[in-house]
Amino acid sequence: MGGARYDDVEDSQFPTHIIVSADVFSRYVFRSDVAFDLDIRLEDKMLETVLYKKDHLYEMVT
């Protein structure tokens, strides 16, 4: 049971992407995100960064 008969049933690669935005000189990471989406566009992540950038940082900055 199992073994070679099920090789074509599932993909061995998961549709996961890691997106990180950081400063090169200070090595400060502004945002890191693990996306489990099948289709991911950089434009969507850029828009989310603009919309939600103050969600967690605003309390610490002021």
CYANA upper distance limits for C-alpha pairs under 8 A (distance plus 0.5 A):
  2 GLY  CA      6 TYR  CA      6.71
  3 GLY  CA      7 ASP  CA      7.76
  6 TYR  CA     10 GLU  CA      8.23
 15 PRO  CA     36 PHE  CA      6.53
 15 PRO  CA     37 ASP  CA      6.86
 15 PRO  CA     38 LEU  CA      5.94
 16 THR  CA     34 VAL  CA      7.49
 16 THR  CA     35 ALA  CA      6.14
 16 THR  CA     36 PHE  CA      5.14
 16 THR  CA     37 ASP  CA      7.06
 16 THR  CA     38 LEU  CA      8.07
 17 HIS  CA     34 VAL  CA      6.34
 17 HIS  CA     35 ALA  CA      5.65
 17 HIS  CA     36 PHE  CA      7.13
 17 HIS  CA     37 ASP  CA      8.31
 18 ILE  CA     32 SER  CA      7.67
 18 ILE  CA     33 ASP  CA      6.26
 18 ILE  CA     34 VAL  CA      5.14
 18 ILE  CA     35 ALA  CA      6.77
 19 ILE  CA     31 ARG  CA      8.45
 19 ILE  CA     32 SER  CA      6.11
 19 ILE  CA     33 ASP  CA      5.72
 19 ILE  CA     34 VAL  CA      7.00
 19 ILE  CA     35 ALA  CA      8.25
 20 VAL  CA     29 VAL  CA      7.75
 20 VAL  CA     30 PHE  CA      8.18
 20 VAL  CA     31 ARG  CA      6.19
 20 VAL  CA     32 SER  CA      4.79
 20 VAL  CA     33 ASP  CA      6.96
 21 SER  CA     29 VAL  CA      6.60
 21 SER  CA     30 PHE  CA      6.11
 21 SER  CA     31 ARG  CA      5.84
 21 SER  CA     32 SER  CA      6.97
 22 ALA  CA     27 ARG  CA      6.79
 22 ALA  CA     28 TYR  CA      6.04
 22 ALA  CA     29 VAL  CA      4.68
 22 ALA  CA     30 PHE  CA      5.79
 22 ALA  CA     31 ARG  CA      7.54
 23 ASP  CA     27 ARG  CA      5.67
 23 ASP  CA     28 TYR  CA      5.89
 23 ASP  CA     29 VAL  CA      7.05
 23 ASP  CA     30 PHE  CA      8.13
 24 VAL  CA     28 TYR  CA      8.20
 35 ALA  CA     40 ILE  CA      8.29
 40 ILE  CA     44 ASP  CA      8.03
 41 ARG  CA     45 LYS  CA      7.32
 42 LEU  CA     46 MET  CA      6.69
 43 GLU  CA     47 LEU  CA      6.74
 44 ASP  CA     48 GLU  CA      6.74
 45 LYS  CA     49 THR  CA      6.61
 46 MET  CA     50 VAL  CA      6.95
 47 LEU  CA     51 LEU  CA      6.71
 48 GLU  CA     52 TYR  CA      6.28
 48 GLU  CA     53 LYS  CA      8.24
 49 THR  CA     53 LYS  CA      5.75
 53 LYS  CA     57 LEU  CA      7.74
 54 LYS  CA     58 TYR  CA      5.58
 56 HIS  CA     60 MET  CA      8.18
 57 LEU  CA     61 VAL  CA      6.69
 58 TYR  CA     62 THR  CA      6.96
